[in-house]
Amino acid sequence: MSSGYHTRWVVPSEHRETEEYRAAGRRMAPAEAVYVRRSALGRSSAELAERAGLSEETVESIEESGVDPTLPMIEMLAAAFDSTVRIAP
């Protein structure tokens, strides 16, 4: 019988080597950054979508790590936040 919620996720090492796992990791940092910035500015996903020229569904998918970030998309979001993009290797 289960008691409580998961407090720790364990990912088997063989899963960490898959392209799907690495791709998910590439989506997570931008997803969190977009959500945190949008929330800090007090904007809804619909407001951000309008400012960025994206659909609300796309913004929601970005925040849920469901979209691979592209440079043009990142630039559109940065402009919507009145910000700039700096990419460091």
Backbone as a ProteinNet text record, in pm:
[ID]
protein_1_A
[PRIMARY]
MSSGYHTRWVVPSEHRETEEYRAAGRRMAPAEAVYVRRSALGRSSAELAERAGLSEETVESIEESGVDPTLPMIEMLAAAFDSTVRIAP
[TERTIARY]
83.7	0	88.1	48.7	125.4	86.3	184.3	154.6	225.9	149.5	207	240.2	312.3	348.2	493.8	526.7	666.7	747.8	855.8	944.9	1074	1093.6	1215	1189	1232.8	1222.2	1357.9	1357	1480.7	1472.4	1567.4	1572	1685.3	1653.1	1758.2	1863.5	1987.5	2097.1	2080.4	2024.5	2006.9	1907.2	1814.2	1719.8	1786.6	1883.8	1953.9	2034.1	2062.3	2142.4	2058.1	1927	1842.1	1830.2	1810.5	1791	1664.9	1561.7	1437.8	1461.5	1542.3	1572.9	1651.3	1752.8	1832.6	1748.4	1657.6	1571.3	1478.5	1426.8	1341	1418.1	1542.7	1626.3	1648.3	1665.3	1683.9	1558.5	1443.2	1317.4	1285.1	1338.3	1298	1346.8	1471.6	1523.9	1449.6	1429.3	1352	1207.2	1149.8	1012.2	1000.8	1091.9	1089.8	1116.2	1210.8	1244.5	1124.7	1053.5	936.4	828.8	800.4	697	731.7	855.5	896.8	888.4	938.3	936.2	793.8	711.7	572.3	499	518.8	453.6	502.4	632.4	688.5	632.2	602.5	545.5	394.2	334.2	189.9	109.1	167.6	97.5	37.7	-71.9	-133.2	-64.1	-87.4	-29.8	-89.5	-214.8	-278.2	-211.3	-179.4	-111	27.7	100.7	233	222.1	127.7	109.1	83	-2.9	-34.8	89.4	162.9	283	391.2	399.4	503.6	462.6	336.4	290.1	277.1	247.6	228.9	87.7	46.1	-84	-71	-181.6	-180.8	-143.8	-188	-155	-4	61.6	206.5	277.4	234.8	296	276.4	158.1	133	219.2	234.6	316.9	464.7	510.9	649	668	573.8	584.8	571.6	513.6	499.4	611.2	713.8	828.8	787.8	685.4	636.2	686.1	768.8	817.5	969.2	1035.4	1179.7	1203.9	1282	1304.3	1390	1347.6	1426	1471.6	1576.9	1626	1520.7	1450.4	1347	1237.7	1198.8	1095.6	1147.7	1271.8	1330.8	1340.3	1376.3	1383.4	1245.9	1142.9	1006.1	962.4	993.2	957.4	1035.4	1163.1	1245	1188.1	1151.6	1092.8	962.1	882.7	756.2	779.9	896.1	933.1	1011.9	1023.7	1106.4	1248.4	1301.9	1432	1515.8	1635.8	1722.1	1766.4	1822.2	1869.3	2021.1	2077.2	2221.1	2241	2307.3	2329.6	2478.7	2508.9	2648.1	2668.9	2781	2806.1	2831.3
-117.8	0	124	222.7	345.9	445.1	517.2	620.8	748.7	848.4	978.1	993.4	1097.7	1133.6	1097.6	1096.1	1075.7	1191.4	1161.5	1266.9	1267.5	1165	1155.8	1067.5	1114	1034	972.9	846.4	777.4	739.3	790.9	761.5	663	544.8	446.9	503	468.9	524.5	495.5	380.5	350.5	445.3	501.2	598.2	733.1	767	895.4	902.9	790.8	786.8	802	803.1	810.4	953.6	967.2	1099.5	1165.4	1089.1	1144.3	1210.7	1148	1202.6	1332.7	1332.7	1453.9	1565.5	1532.3	1633.3	1694.5	1612.6	1664	1761.6	1731.3	1821	1954.2	1952.6	2077.8	2164	2102.8	2178.2	2233.7	2172.4	2209.3	2346.8	2382.1	2512	2628.2	2627.6	2737.2	2739.6	2621.6	2615.5	2684.6	2653.3	2714.2	2864.5	2904.3	3045.9	3126.5	3073.2	3143.9	3154.1	3045.4	3047.2	3144.2	3138	3224.1	3371.2	3405.5	3546.1	3594.4	3512.9	3551.8	3574.1	3484.1	3496	3619	3645.1	3761.4	3892.1	3892.8	4012.5	4020.1	3915.2	3913.3	3900.6	3837.4	3821	3682.2	3674.6	3545.3	3485.4	3357.7	3294.8	3355.3	3399.5	3463.9	3597.9	3674.7	3803.8	3782.8	3685.6	3658.2	3612.8	3526.8	3477.8	3592.8	3684.1	3798.3	3883.9	3912.7	3996.6	3929.1	3795.3	3721.5	3680.9	3697.2	3654.3	3503.6	3440.3	3295.9	3264.6	3141.1	3102.1	3074.5	3086.1	3055.1	2909.2	2821	2679.4	2657.3	2733.2	2720.4	2764.9	2877.2	2925.8	2821.8	2767.7	2666.2	2542.2	2504.5	2388	2413.8	2536.6	2573.3	2558	2611.1	2606.4	2465.7	2375.5	2236.4	2148.7	2210.5	2139.7	2053.7	2095.7	2016.6	2062.3	2166.5	2222.3	2232.1	2185.3	2205.5	2353.2	2421.5	2564.3	2588.1	2682.9	2725.3	2868.2	2909.4	3045	3149.1	3135.8	3234.8	3241.7	3126.8	3126.8	3195	3167.4	3230.7	3381.1	3424	3567.3	3632.7	3564.7	3618.4	3634.7	3535.8	3543.2	3653.3	3666.2	3771.7	3908.6	3927.8	4056.5	4081.7	3978.6	3992.2	4030.2	3992.2	4027.8	4157.9	4227.1	4349.1	4320.9	4209.6	4162.5	4127.7	4081	4037.9	3894	3833.5	3696	3695.7	3621.5	3598.6	3449.2	3389.9	3245.3	3221.4	3147.3	3114.9	2965.3	2928.1	2784.6	2714.3
0	0	0	-76.4	-89.2	18.9	68.6	167	127.3	87.1	53.6	-93.2	-121.4	-257.9	-284.7	-414.2	-450.8	-396.3	-332.6	-286.1	-365.6	-447.1	-526.1	-647.1	-762.2	-883.2	-912.1	-945	-978.5	-1126	-1203.7	-1346.4	-1369.7	-1422	-1447.8	-1543.2	-1521.2	-1601.3	-1750.1	-1785.6	-1928	-1994.5	-1917.3	-1973.3	-1996.4	-1913.8	-1926.7	-2056.5	-2116.5	-2238.4	-2364.5	-2352.8	-2471.6	-2521.7	-2650.7	-2710.6	-2655.8	-2629.4	-2575.5	-2439.4	-2358.1	-2225.5	-2239.2	-2325.8	-2345.8	-2406.7	-2498.6	-2559.8	-2455.3	-2366.4	-2259.3	-2171.6	-2143.6	-2064.3	-2133	-2265.6	-2340.6	-2337.3	-2322.6	-2320.1	-2181.7	-2077.2	-1941.5	-1897.8	-1924.7	-1881	-1946.5	-2078.9	-2138.8	-2088.9	-2067	-2017.6	-1882.8	-1793.8	-1661.3	-1669.3	-1753.9	-1766.8	-1817.6	-1915.7	-1969.7	-1862.6	-1794.7	-1690.7	-1578.3	-1530.1	-1418.9	-1458.2	-1577.1	-1620.6	-1642.5	-1708.8	-1733.3	-1601.4	-1507.6	-1376.8	-1301.5	-1307.6	-1238.6	-1293.3	-1422.6	-1484.4	-1467.9	-1413.4	-1392	-1519.4	-1620.2	-1748.3	-1760	-1829.8	-1858.2	-1980.3	-2001.9	-2121.2	-2247.1	-2241.7	-2356.9	-2387.3	-2282.9	-2303.6	-2363.7	-2311.6	-2365.9	-2510.7	-2539.4	-2676	-2771.9	-2733.2	-2819.9	-2843.2	-2737.8	-2749.1	-2832.6	-2826.8	-2897.8	-3038.7	-3071.9	-3203.9	-3214.6	-3102.4	-3096.7	-3051.4	-3067.1	-3015.1	-2865.4	-2794.1	-2651.4	-2629.6	-2717.7	-2706.6	-2718.3	-2804.4	-2819.5	-2692.7	-2635.3	-2510.9	-2400.5	-2389.2	-2287.2	-2311.1	-2435.7	-2468	-2436.4	-2461	-2425.6	-2275.6	-2197.4	-2051.6	-1995.4	-2071.2	-2028.2	-2083.9	-2139.4	-2199	-2317.7	-2387.4	-2499.4	-2634.9	-2637.8	-2763.8	-2757.9	-2862.7	-2871.6	-2901.8	-2819.6	-2841.2	-2965.2	-3046.7	-3162.1	-3136.7	-3202.2	-3182.3	-3219.9	-3333.5	-3364.8	-3256.7	-3201.5	-3097.7	-2971.4	-2935.7	-2817.8	-2837.4	-2957.6	-2986.3	-2978.4	-3026	-3018.1	-2872.5	-2791.1	-2649.5	-2579.3	-2610.7	-2549.7	-2584.5	-2709.7	-2750.1	-2675.8	-2655.9	-2582.7	-2436.3	-2383.6	-2246.8	-2240.7	-2356.8	-2366	-2317.7	-2365.6	-2323	-2445.5	-2423.9	-2532.3	-2506.2	-2607.7	-2597	-2596.6	-2503.6	-2499.9	-2483.5	-2579.4	-2575.4	-2554	-2450.9	-2419.5	-2437.2	-2498.1	-2516.3	-2384
[MASK]
+++++++++++++++++++++++++++++++++++++++++++++++++++++++++++++++++++++++++++++++++++++++++

